[in-house]
Amino acid sequence: MADSRLRRRWVYVVATAAGGAAQEVTIQLPNYFPAARVQLWNIHAVRFARTAGTAANYTLLIGNAAAFGATSINRIISYGATAVATPINETFTAPIPVQTDANNRLYFRPTWDAGADNTANVVIVFEALDGTTG
């Protein structure tokens, strides 16, 4: 009898974001399944903490297309203006399903309200999904 459970593979993306007003960071996820297949992922957690810089606030966006707009359908997660002393430390009760772009990438965009000297530590927890039976 075939196993109908989803196959689970976890990926922890750990990075340092640095720079000025806005930057886009490419998250290259591994290709666990054949290239012709759509790559589906669950996002289980997002952690973000500013470590240095002159900004007073930040916003945080995650999307599945390069240079996605703040109001685009490609925007997956959006955190509004947050004081830099307040880290994001969120584990989602229900994971957020996402589809990568054709190159198996997602895009992470911290935006700072001031300065070019801001840095932050970032952790995003992903689970690869494959709906085939084994």
ROLUM-669524 format. One record per residue: residue in one letter; x negated, y negated, z negated of N, C-alpha, C in turn. Coordinates in Angstrom, 3 decimals, always signed. Layout:
<nodes>
<node res="a" n_east="X" n_north="Y" n_up="Z" ca_east="X" ca_north="Y" ca_up="Z" c_east="X" c_north="Y" c_up="Z"/>
...
</nodes>
This chain:
<nodes>
<node res="m" n_east="-0.831" n_north="+1.164" n_up="+0.000" ca_east="+0.000" ca_north="+0.000" ca_up="+0.000" c_east="-0.885" c_north="-1.240" c_up="+0.000"/>
<node res="a" n_east="-0.531" n_north="-2.209" n_up="+0.820" ca_east="-1.314" ca_north="-3.440" ca_up="+0.926" c_east="-1.077" c_north="-4.335" c_up="-0.280"/>
<node res="d" n_east="-2.097" n_north="-5.043" n_up="-0.675" ca_east="-2.009" ca_north="-5.987" ca_up="-1.779" c_east="-1.465" c_north="-7.295" c_up="-1.227"/>
<node res="s" n_east="-0.309" n_north="-7.738" n_up="-1.687" ca_east="+0.312" ca_north="-8.941" ca_up="-1.145" c_east="-0.050" c_north="-10.207" c_up="-1.910"/>
<node res="r" n_east="-0.900" n_north="-10.113" n_up="-2.919" ca_east="-1.317" ca_north="-11.296" ca_up="-3.665" c_east="-2.220" c_north="-12.174" c_up="-2.825"/>
<node res="l" n_east="-2.173" n_north="-13.475" n_up="-3.089" ca_east="-3.098" ca_north="-14.385" ca_up="-2.427" c_east="-4.511" c_north="-14.103" c_up="-2.917"/>
<node res="r" n_east="-5.452" n_north="-14.132" n_up="-2.021" ca_east="-6.855" ca_north="-13.986" ca_up="-2.409" c_east="-7.320" c_north="-15.308" c_up="-2.994"/>
<node res="r" n_east="-8.042" n_north="-15.258" n_up="-4.113" ca_east="-8.414" ca_north="-16.486" ca_up="-4.806" c_east="-9.927" c_north="-16.659" c_up="-4.816"/>
<node res="r" n_east="-10.345" n_north="-17.842" n_up="-4.370" ca_east="-11.741" ca_north="-18.247" ca_up="-4.425" c_east="-11.769" c_north="-19.672" c_up="-4.951"/>
<node res="w" n_east="-12.606" n_north="-19.917" n_up="-5.952" ca_east="-12.662" ca_north="-21.216" ca_up="-6.604" c_east="-13.894" c_north="-21.981" c_up="-6.170"/>
<node res="v" n_east="-13.748" n_north="-23.292" n_up="-5.988" ca_east="-14.863" ca_north="-24.166" ca_up="-5.637" c_east="-14.812" c_north="-25.373" c_up="-6.565"/>
<node res="y" n_east="-15.936" n_north="-25.648" n_up="-7.231" ca_east="-16.066" ca_north="-26.826" ca_up="-8.062" c_east="-16.954" c_north="-27.808" c_up="-7.312"/>
<node res="v" n_east="-16.427" n_north="-28.955" n_up="-6.952" ca_east="-17.213" ca_north="-29.993" ca_up="-6.300" c_east="-17.666" c_north="-30.951" c_up="-7.393"/>
<node res="v" n_east="-18.972" n_north="-31.085" n_up="-7.553" ca_east="-19.555" ca_north="-31.970" ca_up="-8.551" c_east="-20.428" c_north="-32.960" c_up="-7.798"/>
<node res="a" n_east="-20.174" n_north="-34.252" n_up="-8.011" ca_east="-20.895" ca_north="-35.266" ca_up="-7.243" c_east="-21.063" c_north="-36.527" c_up="-8.074"/>
<node res="t" n_east="-21.928" n_north="-37.406" n_up="-7.573" ca_east="-22.061" ca_north="-38.751" ca_up="-8.100" c_east="-21.650" c_north="-39.694" c_up="-6.992"/>
<node res="a" n_east="-20.703" n_north="-40.572" n_up="-7.282" ca_east="-20.281" ca_north="-41.596" ca_up="-6.326" c_east="-20.977" c_north="-42.883" c_up="-6.716"/>
<node res="a" n_east="-21.578" n_north="-43.558" n_up="-5.741" ca_east="-22.293" ca_north="-44.794" ca_up="-6.020" c_east="-22.025" c_north="-45.785" c_up="-4.902"/>
<node res="g" n_east="-22.023" n_north="-47.055" n_up="-5.252" ca_east="-21.889" ca_north="-48.056" ca_up="-4.209" c_east="-20.993" c_north="-49.206" c_up="-4.570"/>
<node res="g" n_east="-20.661" n_north="-49.954" n_up="-3.535" ca_east="-19.910" ca_north="-51.188" ca_up="-3.684" c_east="-18.415" c_north="-51.000" c_up="-3.631"/>
<node res="a" n_east="-17.752" n_north="-52.005" n_up="-3.069" ca_east="-16.298" ca_north="-52.125" ca_up="-3.134" c_east="-15.562" c_north="-50.841" c_up="-2.790"/>
<node res="a" n_east="-15.871" n_north="-50.232" n_up="-1.665" ca_east="-15.190" ca_north="-48.986" ca_up="-1.286" c_east="-16.163" c_north="-48.124" c_up="-0.493"/>
<node res="q" n_east="-16.119" n_north="-46.862" n_up="-0.718" ca_east="-16.931" ca_north="-45.931" ca_up="+0.048" c_east="-16.113" c_north="-44.676" c_up="+0.235"/>
<node res="e" n_east="-16.373" n_north="-43.965" n_up="+1.297" ca_east="-15.683" ca_north="-42.706" ca_up="+1.520" c_east="-16.706" c_north="-41.588" c_up="+1.447"/>
<node res="v" n_east="-16.414" n_north="-40.597" n_up="+0.622" ca_east="-17.305" ca_north="-39.470" ca_up="+0.426" c_east="-16.666" c_north="-38.253" c_up="+1.081"/>
<node res="t" n_east="-17.406" n_north="-37.594" n_up="+1.971" ca_east="-16.905" ca_north="-36.392" ca_up="+2.627" c_east="-17.095" c_north="-35.191" c_up="+1.710"/>
<node res="i" n_east="-16.032" n_north="-34.437" n_up="+1.513" ca_east="-16.095" ca_north="-33.194" ca_up="+0.744" c_east="-16.058" c_north="-32.055" c_up="+1.758"/>
<node res="q" n_east="-17.200" n_north="-31.429" n_up="+1.992" ca_east="-17.284" ca_north="-30.305" ca_up="+2.929" c_east="-17.003" c_north="-29.019" c_up="+2.169"/>
<node res="l" n_east="-15.847" n_north="-28.432" n_up="+2.409" ca_east="-15.485" ca_north="-27.198" ca_up="+1.729" c_east="-15.966" c_north="-25.994" c_up="+2.529"/>
<node res="p" n_east="-16.271" n_north="-24.891" n_up="+1.875" ca_east="-16.741" ca_north="-23.700" ca_up="+2.588" c_east="-15.633" c_north="-23.107" c_up="+3.451"/>
<node res="n" n_east="-16.030" n_north="-22.430" n_up="+4.497" ca_east="-15.079" ca_north="-21.774" ca_up="+5.387" c_east="-15.029" c_north="-20.294" c_up="+5.014"/>
<node res="y" n_east="-14.136" n_north="-19.940" n_up="+4.099" ca_east="-14.035" ca_north="-18.569" ca_up="+3.631" c_east="-13.305" c_north="-17.663" c_up="+4.617"/>
<node res="f" n_east="-12.546" n_north="-18.230" n_up="+5.503" ca_east="-11.688" ca_north="-17.453" ca_up="+6.386" c_east="-12.025" c_north="-17.785" c_up="+7.835"/>
<node res="p" n_east="-11.619" n_north="-16.979" n_up="+8.796" ca_east="-11.986" ca_north="-17.214" ca_up="+10.195" c_east="-11.698" c_north="-18.640" c_up="+10.651"/>
<node res="a" n_east="-12.591" n_north="-19.180" n_up="+11.477" ca_east="-12.527" ca_north="-20.579" ca_up="+11.886" c_east="-11.219" c_north="-20.937" c_up="+12.592"/>
<node res="a" n_east="-10.581" n_north="-20.002" n_up="+13.231" ca_east="-9.346" ca_north="-20.299" ca_up="+13.958" c_east="-8.160" c_north="-20.522" c_up="+13.022"/>
<node res="r" n_east="-8.305" n_north="-20.148" n_up="+11.769" ca_east="-7.204" ca_north="-20.249" ca_up="+10.808" c_east="-7.164" c_north="-21.619" c_up="+10.163"/>
<node res="v" n_east="-5.994" n_north="-22.061" n_up="+9.790" ca_east="-5.841" ca_north="-23.292" ca_up="+9.023" c_east="-6.413" c_north="-23.073" c_up="+7.634"/>
<node res="q" n_east="-7.177" n_north="-24.019" n_up="+7.156" ca_east="-7.764" ca_north="-23.910" ca_up="+5.825" c_east="-6.842" c_north="-24.594" c_up="+4.813"/>
<node res="l" n_east="-6.310" n_north="-23.815" n_up="+3.907" ca_east="-5.417" ca_north="-24.326" ca_up="+2.869" c_east="-6.094" c_north="-24.199" c_up="+1.511"/>
<node res="w" n_east="-5.892" n_north="-25.212" n_up="+0.671" ca_east="-6.506" ca_north="-25.259" ca_up="-0.643" c_east="-5.501" c_north="-25.758" c_up="-1.661"/>
<node res="n" n_east="-5.686" n_north="-25.393" n_up="-2.897" ca_east="-5.004" ca_north="-26.012" ca_up="-4.021" c_east="-6.022" c_north="-26.861" c_up="-4.759"/>
<node res="i" n_east="-5.617" n_north="-28.066" n_up="-5.144" ca_east="-6.438" ca_north="-28.871" ca_up="-6.043" c_east="-5.866" c_north="-28.659" c_up="-7.443"/>
<node res="h" n_east="-6.718" n_north="-28.173" n_up="-8.343" ca_east="-6.277" ca_north="-27.876" ca_up="-9.709" c_east="-6.646" c_north="-28.962" c_up="-10.708"/>
<node res="a" n_east="-7.738" n_north="-29.694" n_up="-10.454" ca_east="-8.167" ca_north="-30.694" ca_up="-11.429" c_east="-8.998" c_north="-31.773" c_up="-10.751"/>
<node res="v" n_east="-8.913" n_north="-32.975" n_up="-11.313" ca_east="-9.733" ca_north="-34.106" ca_up="-10.875" c_east="-10.303" c_north="-34.761" c_up="-12.128"/>
<node res="r" n_east="-11.612" n_north="-34.961" n_up="-12.123" ca_east="-12.295" ca_north="-35.657" ca_up="-13.211" c_east="-13.111" c_north="-36.789" c_up="-12.586"/>
<node res="f" n_east="-13.056" n_north="-37.959" n_up="-13.179" ca_east="-13.778" ca_north="-39.111" ca_up="-12.646" c_east="-14.126" c_north="-40.019" c_up="-13.810"/>
<node res="a" n_east="-15.401" n_north="-40.370" n_up="-13.977" ca_east="-15.825" ca_north="-41.250" ca_up="-15.062" c_east="-16.918" c_north="-42.177" c_up="-14.560"/>
<node res="r" n_east="-16.692" n_north="-43.474" n_up="-14.694" ca_east="-17.700" ca_north="-44.457" ca_up="-14.298" c_east="-18.865" c_north="-44.364" c_up="-15.276"/>
<node res="t" n_east="-20.084" n_north="-44.354" n_up="-14.760" ca_east="-21.271" ca_north="-44.232" ca_up="-15.602" c_east="-22.081" c_north="-45.524" c_up="-15.687"/>
<node res="a" n_east="-21.921" n_north="-46.422" n_up="-14.710" ca_east="-22.652" ca_north="-47.693" ca_up="-14.731" c_east="-22.006" c_north="-48.642" c_up="-13.727"/>
<node res="g" n_east="-22.294" n_north="-49.939" n_up="-13.893" ca_east="-21.843" ca_north="-50.918" ca_up="-12.922" c_east="-21.111" c_north="-52.085" c_up="-13.539"/>
<node res="t" n_east="-20.752" n_north="-53.050" n_up="-12.695" ca_east="-20.143" ca_north="-54.295" ca_up="-13.149" c_east="-18.640" c_north="-54.367" c_up="-12.901"/>
<node res="a" n_east="-18.062" n_north="-53.416" n_up="-12.229" ca_east="-16.614" ca_north="-53.448" ca_up="-11.970" c_east="-15.835" c_north="-53.338" c_up="-13.274"/>
<node res="a" n_east="-14.653" n_north="-53.926" n_up="-13.287" ca_east="-13.760" ca_north="-53.804" ca_up="-14.438" c_east="-12.710" c_north="-52.725" c_up="-14.200"/>
<node res="n" n_east="-12.387" n_north="-52.479" n_up="-12.926" ca_east="-11.342" ca_north="-51.517" ca_up="-12.563" c_east="-11.756" c_north="-50.710" c_up="-11.336"/>
<node res="y" n_east="-11.112" n_north="-49.571" n_up="-11.168" ca_east="-11.305" ca_north="-48.773" ca_up="-9.960" c_east="-9.968" c_north="-48.181" c_up="-9.541"/>
<node res="t" n_east="-9.890" n_north="-47.782" n_up="-8.282" ca_east="-8.791" ca_north="-46.959" ca_up="-7.782" c_east="-9.427" c_north="-45.739" c_up="-7.150"/>
<node res="l" n_east="-8.657" n_north="-44.697" n_up="-6.988" ca_east="-9.189" ca_north="-43.439" ca_up="-6.480" c_east="-8.193" c_north="-42.830" c_up="-5.502"/>
<node res="l" n_east="-8.679" n_north="-42.461" n_up="-4.322" ca_east="-7.845" ca_north="-41.831" ca_up="-3.296" c_east="-8.526" c_north="-40.565" c_up="-2.796"/>
<node res="i" n_east="-7.731" n_north="-39.560" n_up="-2.454" ca_east="-8.223" ca_north="-38.351" ca_up="-1.796" c_east="-7.304" c_north="-38.102" c_up="-0.603"/>
<node res="g" n_east="-7.910" n_north="-37.835" n_up="+0.560" ca_east="-7.123" ca_north="-37.609" ca_up="+1.773" c_east="-7.707" c_north="-36.511" c_up="+2.631"/>
<node res="n" n_east="-6.986" n_north="-36.166" n_up="+3.707" ca_east="-7.451" ca_north="-35.087" ca_up="+4.583" c_east="-7.760" c_north="-35.553" c_up="+5.992"/>
<node res="a" n_east="-8.061" n_north="-36.837" n_up="+6.162" ca_east="-8.527" ca_north="-37.361" ca_up="+7.445" c_east="-9.528" c_north="-38.464" c_up="+7.152"/>
<node res="a" n_east="-10.586" n_north="-38.535" n_up="+7.934" ca_east="-11.575" ca_north="-39.592" ca_up="+7.750" c_east="-10.901" c_north="-40.944" c_up="+7.941"/>
<node res="a" n_east="-11.273" n_north="-41.911" n_up="+7.103" ca_east="-10.757" ca_north="-43.280" ca_up="+7.177" c_east="-9.228" c_north="-43.338" c_up="+7.070"/>
<node res="f" n_east="-8.628" n_north="-42.417" n_up="+6.298" ca_east="-7.176" ca_north="-42.422" ca_up="+6.125" c_east="-6.738" c_north="-43.725" c_up="+5.462"/>
<node res="g" n_east="-5.554" n_north="-44.174" n_up="+5.817" ca_east="-5.014" ca_north="-45.400" ca_up="+5.241" c_east="-4.408" c_north="-45.152" c_up="+3.872"/>
<node res="a" n_east="-4.351" n_north="-46.207" n_up="+3.068" ca_east="-3.818" ca_north="-46.089" ca_up="+1.712" c_east="-2.347" c_north="-45.678" c_up="+1.716"/>
<node res="t" n_east="-1.624" n_north="-45.955" n_up="+2.792" ca_east="-0.213" ca_north="-45.564" ca_up="+2.885" c_east="+0.008" c_north="-44.473" c_up="+3.924"/>
<node res="s" n_east="-1.064" n_north="-43.834" n_up="+4.352" ca_east="-1.012" ca_north="-42.810" ca_up="+5.399" c_east="-0.459" c_north="-41.487" c_up="+4.886"/>
<node res="i" n_east="+0.107" n_north="-40.713" n_up="+5.791" ca_east="+0.544" ca_north="-39.349" ca_up="+5.469" c_east="-0.651" c_north="-38.477" c_up="+5.084"/>
<node res="n" n_east="-1.857" n_north="-38.891" n_up="+5.462" ca_east="-3.072" ca_north="-38.147" ca_up="+5.151" c_east="-3.594" c_north="-38.410" c_up="+3.738"/>
<node res="r" n_east="-2.979" n_north="-39.324" n_up="+3.024" ca_east="-3.349" ca_north="-39.569" ca_up="+1.629" c_east="-2.706" c_north="-38.478" c_up="+0.784"/>
<node res="i" n_east="-3.499" n_north="-37.760" n_up="+0.006" ca_east="-3.013" ca_north="-36.628" ca_up="-0.783" c_east="-2.832" c_north="-37.016" c_up="-2.243"/>
<node res="i" n_east="-3.843" n_north="-37.665" n_up="-2.814" ca_east="-3.813" ca_north="-38.077" ca_up="-4.215" c_east="-4.188" c_north="-39.547" c_up="-4.275"/>
<node res="s" n_east="-3.478" n_north="-40.288" n_up="-5.121" ca_east="-3.753" ca_north="-41.707" ca_up="-5.284" c_east="-3.628" c_north="-42.087" c_up="-6.756"/>
<node res="y" n_east="-4.681" n_north="-42.665" n_up="-7.307" ca_east="-4.648" ca_north="-43.211" ca_up="-8.656" c_east="-4.703" c_north="-44.727" c_up="-8.525"/>
<node res="g" n_east="-3.783" n_north="-45.428" n_up="-9.166" ca_east="-3.752" ca_north="-46.884" ca_up="-9.124" c_east="-4.898" c_north="-47.487" c_up="-9.910"/>
<node res="a" n_east="-4.915" n_north="-48.802" n_up="-9.959" ca_east="-5.988" ca_north="-49.520" ca_up="-10.656" c_east="-6.098" c_north="-49.033" c_up="-12.096"/>
<node res="t" n_east="-7.309" n_north="-48.640" n_up="-12.461" ca_east="-7.584" ca_north="-48.067" ca_up="-13.778" c_east="-8.809" c_north="-48.768" c_up="-14.359"/>
<node res="a" n_east="-8.760" n_north="-49.134" n_up="-15.619" ca_east="-9.914" ca_north="-49.757" ca_up="-16.276" c_east="-11.081" c_north="-48.776" c_up="-16.283"/>
<node res="v" n_east="-12.289" n_north="-49.278" n_up="-16.040" ca_east="-13.453" ca_north="-48.390" ca_up="-15.941" c_east="-13.727" c_north="-47.632" c_up="-17.238"/>
<node res="a" n_east="-13.267" n_north="-48.146" n_up="-18.363" ca_east="-13.459" ca_north="-47.437" ca_up="-19.632" c_east="-12.510" c_north="-46.249" c_up="-19.781"/>
<node res="t" n_east="-11.573" n_north="-46.103" n_up="-18.835" ca_east="-10.596" ca_north="-45.021" ca_up="-18.889" c_east="-10.920" c_north="-43.988" c_up="-17.814"/>
<node res="p" n_east="-11.506" n_north="-42.860" n_up="-18.185" ca_east="-11.808" ca_north="-41.832" ca_up="-17.181" c_east="-10.536" c_north="-41.102" c_up="-16.756"/>
<node res="i" n_east="-10.586" n_north="-40.512" n_up="-15.587" ca_east="-9.526" ca_north="-39.600" ca_up="-15.146" c_east="-9.975" c_north="-38.205" c_up="-15.549"/>
<node res="n" n_east="-9.122" n_north="-37.500" n_up="-16.247" ca_east="-9.421" ca_north="-36.139" ca_up="-16.680" c_east="-8.117" c_north="-35.355" c_up="-16.586"/>
<node res="e" n_east="-7.759" n_north="-35.003" n_up="-15.370" ca_east="-6.435" ca_north="-34.442" ca_up="-15.120" c_east="-6.513" c_north="-33.014" c_up="-14.595"/>
<node res="t" n_east="-5.825" n_north="-32.137" n_up="-15.291" ca_east="-5.597" ca_north="-30.775" ca_up="-14.811" c_east="-4.114" c_north="-30.704" c_up="-14.483"/>
<node res="f" n_east="-3.798" n_north="-30.386" n_up="-13.239" ca_east="-2.419" ca_north="-30.419" ca_up="-12.781" c_east="-1.642" c_north="-29.207" c_up="-13.285"/>
<node res="t" n_east="-0.445" n_north="-29.429" n_up="-13.780" ca_east="+0.425" ca_north="-28.344" ca_up="-14.222" c_east="+0.730" c_north="-27.423" c_up="-13.050"/>
<node res="a" n_east="+1.059" n_north="-28.017" n_up="-11.915" ca_east="+1.238" ca_north="-27.269" ca_up="-10.667" c_east="+0.161" c_north="-27.767" c_up="-9.711"/>
<node res="p" n_east="-0.652" n_north="-26.876" n_up="-9.155" ca_east="-1.718" ca_north="-27.326" ca_up="-8.259" c_east="-1.136" c_north="-28.063" c_up="-7.053"/>
<node res="i" n_east="-1.952" n_north="-28.928" n_up="-6.476" ca_east="-1.539" ca_north="-29.708" ca_up="-5.315" c_east="-2.059" c_north="-29.017" c_up="-4.057"/>
<node res="p" n_east="-1.159" n_north="-28.512" n_up="-3.202" ca_east="-1.605" ca_north="-27.846" ca_up="-1.970" c_east="-2.044" c_north="-28.871" c_up="-0.929"/>
<node res="v" n_east="-3.154" n_north="-28.576" n_up="-0.268" ca_east="-3.672" ca_north="-29.473" ca_up="+0.762" c_east="-4.178" c_north="-28.659" c_up="+1.951"/>
<node res="q" n_east="-4.171" n_north="-29.300" n_up="+3.088" ca_east="-4.765" ca_north="-28.734" ca_up="+4.296" c_east="-5.934" c_north="-29.625" c_up="+4.676"/>
<node res="t" n_east="-7.074" n_north="-29.018" n_up="+4.990" ca_east="-8.251" ca_north="-29.797" ca_up="+5.377" c_east="-8.096" c_north="-30.279" c_up="+6.814"/>
<node res="d" n_east="-9.050" n_north="-31.096" n_up="+7.256" ca_east="-9.094" ca_north="-31.454" ca_up="+8.668" c_east="-9.673" c_north="-30.275" c_up="+9.455"/>
<node res="a" n_east="-9.862" n_north="-30.432" n_up="+10.743" ca_east="-10.324" ca_north="-29.334" ca_up="+11.601" c_east="-11.721" c_north="-28.843" c_up="+11.238"/>
<node res="n" n_east="-12.501" n_north="-29.656" n_up="+10.521" ca_east="-13.862" ca_north="-29.279" ca_up="+10.118" c_east="-13.934" c_north="-28.801" c_up="+8.672"/>
<node res="n" n_east="-12.784" n_north="-28.503" n_up="+8.084" ca_east="-12.692" ca_north="-28.018" ca_up="+6.712" c_east="-13.196" c_north="-29.057" c_up="+5.707"/>
<node res="r" n_east="-12.795" n_north="-30.311" n_up="+5.940" ca_east="-13.227" ca_north="-31.416" ca_up="+5.083" c_east="-12.033" c_north="-32.140" c_up="+4.465"/>
<node res="l" n_east="-12.282" n_north="-32.666" n_up="+3.276" ca_east="-11.404" ca_north="-33.641" ca_up="+2.637" c_east="-12.246" c_north="-34.885" c_up="+2.372"/>
<node res="y" n_east="-11.594" n_north="-35.971" n_up="+2.012" ca_east="-12.289" ca_north="-37.248" ca_up="+1.851" c_east="-11.866" c_north="-37.898" c_up="+0.541"/>
<node res="f" n_east="-12.850" n_north="-38.357" n_up="-0.182" ca_east="-12.686" ca_north="-38.910" ca_up="-1.512" c_east="-13.109" c_north="-40.372" c_up="-1.447"/>
<node res="r" n_east="-12.266" n_north="-41.284" n_up="-1.958" ca_east="-12.587" ca_north="-42.707" ca_up="-1.843" c_east="-12.375" c_north="-43.443" c_up="-3.166"/>
<node res="p" n_east="-13.459" n_north="-43.688" n_up="-3.920" ca_east="-13.346" ca_north="-44.594" ca_up="-5.062" c_east="-13.474" c_north="-46.038" c_up="-4.561"/>
<node res="t" n_east="-12.695" n_north="-46.934" n_up="-5.112" ca_east="-12.765" ca_north="-48.351" ca_up="-4.755" c_east="-12.926" c_north="-49.152" c_up="-6.042"/>
<node res="w" n_east="-13.893" n_north="-50.029" n_up="-6.043" ca_east="-14.212" ca_north="-50.837" ca_up="-7.227" c_east="-13.763" c_north="-52.264" c_up="-6.997"/>
<node res="d" n_east="-13.388" n_north="-52.978" n_up="-8.063" ca_east="-12.930" ca_north="-54.362" ca_up="-7.896" c_east="-14.064" c_north="-55.382" c_up="-7.884"/>
<node res="a" n_east="-15.292" n_north="-54.957" n_up="-8.186" ca_east="-16.425" ca_north="-55.885" ca_up="-8.173" c_east="-17.735" c_north="-55.104" c_up="-8.160"/>
<node res="g" n_east="-18.774" n_north="-55.762" n_up="-7.642" ca_east="-20.126" ca_north="-55.237" ca_up="-7.732" c_east="-20.451" c_north="-54.148" c_up="-6.723"/>
<node res="a" n_east="-21.759" n_north="-54.028" n_up="-6.463" ca_east="-22.269" ca_north="-52.986" ca_up="-5.574" c_east="-23.108" c_north="-51.990" c_up="-6.359"/>
<node res="d" n_east="-23.017" n_north="-52.051" n_up="-7.679" ca_east="-23.894" ca_north="-51.274" ca_up="-8.550" c_east="-23.137" c_north="-50.200" c_up="-9.336"/>
<node res="n" n_east="-21.950" n_north="-49.849" n_up="-8.907" ca_east="-21.111" ca_north="-48.915" ca_up="-9.663" c_east="-21.450" c_north="-47.467" c_up="-9.332"/>
<node res="t" n_east="-21.475" n_north="-46.634" n_up="-10.363" ca_east="-21.662" ca_north="-45.196" ca_up="-10.167" c_east="-20.659" c_north="-44.450" c_up="-11.037"/>
<node res="a" n_east="-20.329" n_north="-43.253" n_up="-10.601" ca_east="-19.381" ca_north="-42.430" ca_up="-11.354" c_east="-19.699" c_north="-40.963" c_up="-11.138"/>
<node res="n" n_east="-19.387" n_north="-40.160" n_up="-12.125" ca_east="-19.461" ca_north="-38.707" ca_up="-11.982" c_east="-18.079" c_north="-38.200" c_up="-11.578"/>
<node res="v" n_east="-18.080" n_north="-37.224" n_up="-10.672" ca_east="-16.839" ca_north="-36.708" ca_up="-10.100" c_east="-16.862" c_north="-35.193" c_up="-10.150"/>
<node res="v" n_east="-15.749" n_north="-34.584" n_up="-10.554" ca_east="-15.563" ca_north="-33.139" ca_up="-10.470" c_east="-14.159" c_north="-32.912" c_up="-9.908"/>
<node res="i" n_east="-14.067" n_north="-32.108" n_up="-8.860" ca_east="-12.770" ca_north="-31.717" ca_up="-8.305" c_east="-12.766" c_north="-30.193" c_up="-8.209"/>
<node res="v" n_east="-11.714" n_north="-29.577" n_up="-8.723" ca_east="-11.621" ca_north="-28.116" ca_up="-8.744" c_east="-10.627" c_north="-27.673" c_up="-7.675"/>
<node res="f" n_east="-11.114" n_north="-26.839" n_up="-6.755" ca_east="-10.321" ca_north="-26.335" ca_up="-5.640" c_east="-10.158" c_north="-24.819" c_up="-5.740"/>
<node res="e" n_east="-9.077" n_north="-24.347" n_up="-5.179" ca_east="-8.858" ca_north="-22.911" ca_up="-5.003" c_east="-8.525" c_north="-22.686" c_up="-3.521"/>
<node res="a" n_east="-9.314" n_north="-21.833" n_up="-2.862" ca_east="-9.047" ca_north="-21.500" ca_up="-1.462" c_east="-7.869" c_north="-20.555" c_up="-1.391"/>
<node res="l" n_east="-7.013" n_north="-20.778" n_up="-0.406" ca_east="-5.847" ca_north="-19.931" ca_up="-0.221" c_east="-5.925" c_north="-19.191" c_up="+1.102"/>
<node res="d" n_east="-5.546" n_north="-17.930" n_up="+1.088" ca_east="-5.433" ca_north="-17.125" ca_up="+2.300" c_east="-4.208" c_north="-16.272" c_up="+2.128"/>
<node res="g" n_east="-3.210" n_north="-16.511" n_up="+2.943" ca_east="-1.945" ca_north="-15.831" ca_up="+2.783" c_east="-1.864" c_north="-14.463" c_up="+3.423"/>
<node res="t" n_east="-2.972" n_north="-13.931" n_up="+3.930" ca_east="-2.921" ca_north="-12.602" ca_up="+4.537" c_east="-2.874" c_north="-11.532" c_up="+3.472"/>
<node res="t" n_east="-2.466" n_north="-10.359" n_up="+3.832" ca_east="-2.499" ca_north="-9.246" ca_up="+2.890" c_east="-3.749" c_north="-8.426" c_up="+3.149"/>
<node res="g" n_east="-4.252" n_north="-7.810" n_up="+2.094" ca_east="-5.537" ca_north="-7.118" ca_up="+2.211" c_east="-5.426" c_north="-5.640" c_up="+2.203"/>
</nodes>
